[in-house]
Amino acid sequence: MKKLTISAAAKQAGVGVETIRYYQRTGLIPEPAKPVSGYRSYTRLHIQQILFIQRAKMLGFSLAEIKTLLSLDEGDCDQTKRLAATKLDDVKRKIKDLSAIANTLEALISACEGDSTDTSCPIIEAISQGE
C-alpha cells in the first residue's frame, strides 16, 4: 500500500492540508502514527475516508452526522436509513422555507416595479416593518 505525505493525500482527496488536520482533531479520521523519521504516512484508506466526508457534506450531512455515519460503517443499515430519512425531512423543510422566501421576494419585487420617486421603496418599507 502506497504511503503519502499529508500534502499528497490532501491533493489526491481535493482538500487542503488544514482540512485533513481538522478532520483528525475532531475524530473524523484517525491520525497516522508519527514515526521517528518525522513525517506521518497516509494511505488509500485515509483518502477514501476524506472523500466519503466530502460526499456526505455535499448531501447536507453535518460533520457530527458524518461522524455517526463513519462509526456505523456498513454495519447498521437501519440506523443509517433513519439518519438519511431525517436528513431528507430537513432538506424538504428547508426547500419549503426557501420557497416561501422566494414567493415573498417575488411579491416585494413586483410591488416595486413602478417608478417610486415620490414614495419610499416598498421593499425597504416591508423589511423595516417586518412583513
C-alpha positions as YAML, in Angstrom:
chain: A
units: angstrom
residues:
- id: 1
  name: MET
  ca: [0.00, 0.00, 0.00]
- id: 2
  name: LYS
  ca: [1.50, 3.31, -1.10]
- id: 3
  name: LYS
  ca: [2.14, 5.82, 1.70]
- id: 4
  name: LEU
  ca: [1.57, 9.52, 1.13]
- id: 5
  name: THR
  ca: [2.55, 12.72, 2.90]
- id: 6
  name: ILE
  ca: [-0.28, 14.89, 4.20]
- id: 7
  name: SER
  ca: [0.10, 17.29, 1.28]
- id: 8
  name: ALA
  ca: [-0.03, 14.46, -1.27]
- id: 9
  name: ALA
  ca: [-3.07, 12.98, 0.49]
- id: 10
  name: ALA
  ca: [-4.78, 16.38, 0.51]
- id: 11
  name: LYS
  ca: [-4.10, 16.82, -3.20]
- id: 12
  name: GLN
  ca: [-5.49, 13.38, -4.04]
- id: 13
  name: ALA
  ca: [-8.60, 13.99, -1.94]
- id: 14
  name: GLY
  ca: [-9.11, 17.50, -3.31]
- id: 15
  name: VAL
  ca: [-8.97, 19.21, 0.09]
- id: 16
  name: GLY
  ca: [-6.49, 21.40, 1.93]
- id: 17
  name: VAL
  ca: [-3.93, 20.14, 4.43]
- id: 18
  name: GLU
  ca: [-5.72, 22.08, 7.18]
- id: 19
  name: THR
  ca: [-8.95, 20.25, 6.32]
- id: 20
  name: ILE
  ca: [-7.24, 16.92, 6.97]
- id: 21
  name: ARG
  ca: [-5.79, 18.22, 10.23]
- id: 22
  name: TYR
  ca: [-9.22, 19.47, 11.28]
- id: 23
  name: TYR
  ca: [-10.81, 16.09, 10.47]
- id: 24
  name: GLN
  ca: [-8.13, 14.45, 12.62]
- id: 25
  name: ARG
  ca: [-8.63, 16.87, 15.55]
- id: 26
  name: THR
  ca: [-12.39, 16.26, 15.51]
- id: 27
  name: GLY
  ca: [-12.01, 12.50, 15.29]
- id: 28
  name: LEU
  ca: [-13.48, 12.09, 11.82]
- id: 29
  name: ILE
  ca: [-10.37, 10.35, 10.55]
- id: 30
  name: PRO
  ca: [-7.57, 8.73, 12.51]
- id: 31
  name: GLU
  ca: [-4.21, 10.43, 12.69]
- id: 32
  name: PRO
  ca: [-1.43, 8.17, 11.48]
- id: 33
  name: ALA
  ca: [1.33, 7.47, 13.95]
- id: 34
  name: LYS
  ca: [4.34, 9.72, 13.63]
- id: 35
  name: PRO
  ca: [7.45, 7.65, 13.04]
- id: 36
  name: VAL
  ca: [10.83, 8.62, 14.44]
- id: 37
  name: SER
  ca: [11.87, 9.67, 10.93]
- id: 38
  name: GLY
  ca: [9.37, 12.52, 11.00]
- id: 39
  name: TYR
  ca: [6.51, 12.51, 8.50]
- id: 40
  name: ARG
  ca: [3.18, 10.79, 9.01]
- id: 41
  name: SER
  ca: [2.14, 8.44, 6.23]
- id: 42
  name: TYR
  ca: [-1.37, 8.47, 4.77]
- id: 43
  name: THR
  ca: [-2.89, 5.52, 2.95]
- id: 44
  name: ARG
  ca: [-5.61, 4.95, 0.38]
- id: 45
  name: LEU
  ca: [-7.99, 4.31, 3.31]
- id: 46
  name: HIS
  ca: [-7.42, 7.86, 4.57]
- id: 47
  name: ILE
  ca: [-8.19, 9.22, 1.09]
- id: 48
  name: GLN
  ca: [-11.37, 7.12, 0.92]
- id: 49
  name: GLN
  ca: [-12.50, 8.42, 4.31]
- id: 50
  name: ILE
  ca: [-11.86, 12.03, 3.30]
- id: 51
  name: LEU
  ca: [-13.77, 11.53, 0.03]
- id: 52
  name: PHE
  ca: [-16.63, 9.94, 1.99]
- id: 53
  name: ILE
  ca: [-16.75, 13.00, 4.26]
- id: 54
  name: GLN
  ca: [-16.77, 15.37, 1.26]
- id: 55
  name: ARG
  ca: [-19.57, 13.45, -0.48]
- id: 56
  name: ALA
  ca: [-21.64, 13.30, 2.72]
- id: 57
  name: LYS
  ca: [-21.18, 17.06, 3.19]
- id: 58
  name: MET
  ca: [-22.48, 17.59, -0.36]
- id: 59
  name: LEU
  ca: [-25.60, 15.64, 0.65]
- id: 60
  name: GLY
  ca: [-26.13, 18.07, 3.51]
- id: 61
  name: PHE
  ca: [-24.87, 16.00, 6.42]
- id: 62
  name: SER
  ca: [-23.19, 17.91, 9.22]
- id: 63
  name: LEU
  ca: [-19.77, 16.83, 10.45]
- id: 64
  name: ALA
  ca: [-21.40, 15.41, 13.60]
- id: 65
  name: GLU
  ca: [-23.78, 13.36, 11.45]
- id: 66
  name: ILE
  ca: [-20.88, 12.25, 9.26]
- id: 67
  name: LYS
  ca: [-19.02, 11.11, 12.36]
- id: 68
  name: THR
  ca: [-22.02, 8.95, 13.21]
- id: 69
  name: LEU
  ca: [-22.17, 7.59, 9.65]
- id: 70
  name: LEU
  ca: [-18.47, 6.73, 9.77]
- id: 71
  name: SER
  ca: [-18.93, 4.93, 13.09]
- id: 72
  name: LEU
  ca: [-21.79, 2.88, 11.61]
- id: 73
  name: ASP
  ca: [-19.76, 1.96, 8.54]
- id: 74
  name: GLU
  ca: [-21.70, -0.69, 6.66]
- id: 75
  name: GLY
  ca: [-22.85, -2.49, 9.80]
- id: 76
  name: ASP
  ca: [-26.16, -0.84, 10.68]
- id: 77
  name: CYS
  ca: [-28.27, -0.15, 7.62]
- id: 78
  name: ASP
  ca: [-31.42, 0.58, 9.67]
- id: 79
  name: GLN
  ca: [-29.75, 3.34, 11.68]
- id: 80
  name: THR
  ca: [-28.13, 4.72, 8.53]
- id: 81
  name: LYS
  ca: [-31.52, 4.74, 6.82]
- id: 82
  name: ARG
  ca: [-33.07, 6.61, 9.77]
- id: 83
  name: LEU
  ca: [-30.28, 9.20, 9.65]
- id: 84
  name: ALA
  ca: [-30.76, 9.65, 5.90]
- id: 85
  name: ALA
  ca: [-34.57, 9.92, 6.31]
- id: 86
  name: THR
  ca: [-34.11, 12.59, 8.98]
- id: 87
  name: LYS
  ca: [-31.75, 14.48, 6.67]
- id: 88
  name: LEU
  ca: [-34.28, 14.20, 3.83]
- id: 89
  name: ASP
  ca: [-37.02, 15.65, 6.06]
- id: 90
  name: ASP
  ca: [-34.68, 18.50, 6.98]
- id: 91
  name: VAL
  ca: [-33.88, 19.19, 3.31]
- id: 92
  name: LYS
  ca: [-37.58, 19.18, 2.40]
- id: 93
  name: ARG
  ca: [-38.32, 21.64, 5.24]
- id: 94
  name: LYS
  ca: [-35.52, 23.92, 4.02]
- id: 95
  name: ILE
  ca: [-36.89, 23.75, 0.46]
- id: 96
  name: LYS
  ca: [-40.33, 24.73, 1.76]
- id: 97
  name: ASP
  ca: [-38.82, 27.63, 3.75]
- id: 98
  name: LEU
  ca: [-36.78, 28.80, 0.75]
- id: 99
  name: SER
  ca: [-39.84, 28.58, -1.47]
- id: 100
  name: ALA
  ca: [-41.75, 30.83, 0.96]
- id: 101
  name: ILE
  ca: [-38.84, 33.30, 0.93]
- id: 102
  name: ALA
  ca: [-38.79, 33.25, -2.88]
- id: 103
  name: ASN
  ca: [-42.54, 33.94, -3.01]
- id: 104
  name: THR
  ca: [-42.19, 36.85, -0.59]
- id: 105
  name: LEU
  ca: [-39.30, 38.33, -2.58]
- id: 106
  name: GLU
  ca: [-41.25, 37.96, -5.83]
- id: 107
  name: ALA
  ca: [-44.20, 39.80, -4.29]
- id: 108
  name: LEU
  ca: [-41.93, 42.56, -2.98]
- id: 109
  name: ILE
  ca: [-40.19, 42.93, -6.33]
- id: 110
  name: SER
  ca: [-43.47, 43.13, -8.23]
- id: 111
  name: ALA
  ca: [-44.69, 45.79, -5.77]
- id: 112
  name: CYS
  ca: [-41.58, 47.81, -6.60]
- id: 113
  name: GLU
  ca: [-41.75, 47.72, -10.40]
- id: 114
  name: GLY
  ca: [-43.26, 51.17, -10.77]
- id: 115
  name: ASP
  ca: [-41.46, 54.47, -10.53]
- id: 116
  name: SER
  ca: [-41.31, 55.25, -6.83]
- id: 117
  name: THR
  ca: [-39.62, 58.64, -6.97]
- id: 118
  name: ASP
  ca: [-42.22, 60.33, -4.76]
- id: 119
  name: THR
  ca: [-42.76, 57.45, -2.30]
- id: 120
  name: SER
  ca: [-40.46, 55.20, -0.34]
- id: 121
  name: CYS
  ca: [-39.35, 51.86, -1.74]
- id: 122
  name: PRO
  ca: [-41.90, 49.12, -0.94]
- id: 123
  name: ILE
  ca: [-39.14, 46.55, -0.39]
- id: 124
  name: ILE
  ca: [-37.32, 48.68, 2.19]
- id: 125
  name: GLU
  ca: [-40.65, 49.57, 3.80]
- id: 126
  name: ALA
  ca: [-41.74, 45.91, 4.06]
- id: 127
  name: ILE
  ca: [-38.40, 44.84, 5.53]
- id: 128
  name: SER
  ca: [-38.45, 47.73, 8.00]
- id: 129
  name: GLN
  ca: [-41.96, 46.81, 9.14]
- id: 130
  name: GLY
  ca: [-41.10, 43.12, 9.41]
- id: 131
  name: GLU
  ca: [-43.56, 41.97, 6.77]
...
